[in-house]
């Protein structure tokens, strides 16, 4: 109920209400933009445009869905449009560098998350978009196909490629070498 009141106030131009919506929803919206765009500087520019679009479209919000869902949809659509204008998604395959740094197995979650994010950023734009939309955001292949203007088979193919590249890039995180001594057990009779 408080959310609906804030939204109504924001529709009527209340700057405090607009700021309240931004404070509440910016972390998730901005994270989606960063994951889809990859480049932090471009992501910041796109996120700013996403919020401008959300605030411009606010009078059209009817309340049929939760505000977070509505704003998320705008963020994904606006980000994909921005990516299309910067480059053609899926048309250019970028070579993945195999010089990823090794991560210490000390349980530092932020370092692990950073390493995974860096690996995701090394995916081609099309593979990254499909991976983020499917595996992170929970879109179906059919929804992704509509959003990206590809077939659902193309979405599945891009996801397969993205996961394969991520397995290669993140292999060092899961393949812990077993020492020779512990792998051979001597049996005595």
C-alpha positions in Angstrom: 0.0 0.0 0.0 2.8 2.4 0.9 4.5 1.5 -2.5 1.3 2.5 -4.4 1.1 5.8 -2.5 4.7 6.5 -3.4 4.1 5.6 -7.0 1.0 7.9 -7.2 3.0 10.8 -5.7 5.9 10.1 -8.1 3.5 10.2 -11.1 2.4 13.7 -10.0 6.1 14.8 -9.9 6.9 14.5 -6.2 10.7 14.5 -6.3 10.9 12.8 -2.8 8.7 10.0 -4.1 10.8 9.6 -7.3 13.9 9.4 -5.2 12.3 6.8 -2.9 11.5 4.6 -5.9 15.0 5.0 -7.2 16.6 4.1 -3.8 14.4 1.1 -3.4 14.7 -0.4 -6.9 18.0 0.9 -8.2 20.2 -1.9 -6.9 18.3 -4.7 -8.8 17.7 -2.6 -11.9 21.2 -1.4 -12.1 22.6 -4.9 -11.6 20.5 -6.3 -14.5 21.9 -3.5 -16.7 25.5 -4.1 -15.6 25.1 -7.9 -16.3 23.7 -7.3 -19.8 26.0 -4.5 -20.9 29.3 -5.8 -19.5 31.3 -2.7 -19.7 30.9 -0.7 -16.5 31.1 2.7 -18.1 28.6 1.8 -20.8 26.4 0.2 -18.1 26.3 3.4 -16.1 25.2 5.4 -19.1 22.6 2.8 -20.0 21.3 2.6 -16.4 20.9 6.4 -16.4 18.8 6.1 -19.6 16.8 3.2 -18.1 15.8 5.3 -15.1 14.9 8.2 -17.3 12.7 5.8 -19.3 11.1 4.4 -16.1 10.3 7.9 -14.8 8.9 9.0 -18.2 6.8 5.9 -18.4 5.6 6.1 -14.9 2.2 7.7 -15.8 1.5 4.6 -17.9 2.0 2.2 -14.9 -1.4 0.7 -14.3 -0.6 -1.5 -11.3 -1.4 -4.8 -13.2 1.9 -6.2 -12.0 4.2 -5.2 -9.2 6.2 -2.1 -9.8 9.5 -4.1 -9.6 8.3 -6.4 -12.4 7.2 -3.5 -14.5 10.4 -1.5 -14.0 12.5 -4.6 -14.6 10.8 -5.2 -17.9 11.6 -1.6 -19.0 15.2 -2.0 -17.8 15.7 -5.2 -19.9 14.0 -3.8 -23.0 15.8 -0.4 -22.8 19.2 -2.1 -22.2 18.7 -4.5 -25.1 17.8 -1.6 -27.3 20.9 0.3 -26.2 23.0 -2.8 -26.9 21.5 -3.1 -30.4 22.5 0.4 -31.2 26.0 -0.1 -29.9 26.6 -3.4 -31.7 24.6 -6.2 -33.3 23.9 -8.8 -30.6 25.2 -12.2 -31.6 26.8 -11.1 -34.9 30.3 -10.6 -33.6 32.0 -13.3 -31.7 34.8 -12.1 -29.5 37.7 -14.3 -28.7 37.8 -15.2 -25.0 41.2 -14.8 -23.5 42.4 -17.8 -21.6 44.6 -15.9 -19.2 42.1 -15.7 -16.3 43.7 -15.3 -12.9 43.6 -18.1 -10.5 41.4 -17.6 -7.4 42.5 -18.6 -4.0 40.2 -21.2 -2.4 39.8 -19.2 0.8 36.0 -18.9 0.7 36.0 -15.1 -0.1 32.5 -14.8 -1.7 33.0 -11.3 -3.0 36.2 -12.4 -4.8 34.4 -15.5 -6.2 31.5 -13.3 -7.3 33.9 -10.9 -9.0 35.6 -13.7 -10.8 32.3 -15.1 -12.1 31.2 -11.6 -13.2 34.5 -11.1 -15.0 34.0 -14.4 -16.8 30.5 -13.5 -17.8 31.8 -10.2 -19.2 34.1 -12.1 -21.5 31.2 -13.8 -23.3 30.1 -12.4 -26.7 27.3 -9.9 -26.3 24.6 -12.3 -27.6 25.8 -15.2 -25.4 26.0 -12.9 -22.4 22.5 -11.5 -23.0 21.0 -15.0 -23.3 22.9 -16.3 -20.3 21.9 -13.4 -18.0 18.3 -13.4 -19.2 17.9 -17.2 -18.8 20.2 -18.3 -16.0 20.2 -15.1 -13.9 16.8 -13.5 -14.6 14.8 -16.7 -15.2 13.4 -15.9 -18.7 12.2 -18.8 -20.9 13.8 -19.4 -24.2 10.6 -18.2 -25.9 10.6 -14.9 -23.9 14.3 -14.4 -24.8 13.6 -15.1 -28.5 10.9 -12.4 -28.5 13.2 -9.9 -26.6 16.2 -10.4 -28.8 14.5 -11.1 -32.1 16.0 -14.5 -32.5 14.5 -18.0 -32.5 14.1 -20.1 -29.3 16.6 -22.5 -30.9 19.0 -19.6 -31.3 18.5 -18.8 -27.6 19.3 -22.4 -26.6 22.3 -22.4 -28.9 23.7 -19.2 -27.4 23.0 -20.5 -23.9 24.9 -23.7 -24.7 27.9 -21.7 -26.0 27.8 -19.3 -23.0 27.8 -22.2 -20.5 30.6 -24.0 -22.3 32.8 -20.9 -22.3 32.0 -20.2 -18.7 32.9 -23.8 -17.8 36.3 -23.2 -19.5 36.8 -19.8 -17.9 35.9 -21.0 -14.4 37.4 -24.4 -14.6 40.2 -23.3 -12.2 37.5 -22.7 -9.5 36.2 -26.3 -9.4 39.2 -28.4 -10.6 41.2 -28.8 -7.4 44.3 -31.0 -8.2 44.5 -34.1 -6.0 48.0 -34.8 -4.8 49.7 -37.9 -6.0 50.1 -39.3 -2.5 46.4 -39.1 -1.7 45.3 -40.6 -5.0 47.3 -43.8 -4.6 46.5 -46.1 -1.7 48.8 -49.0 -1.0 47.1 -52.2 0.1 48.8 -54.8 2.3 47.8 -58.4 2.6 
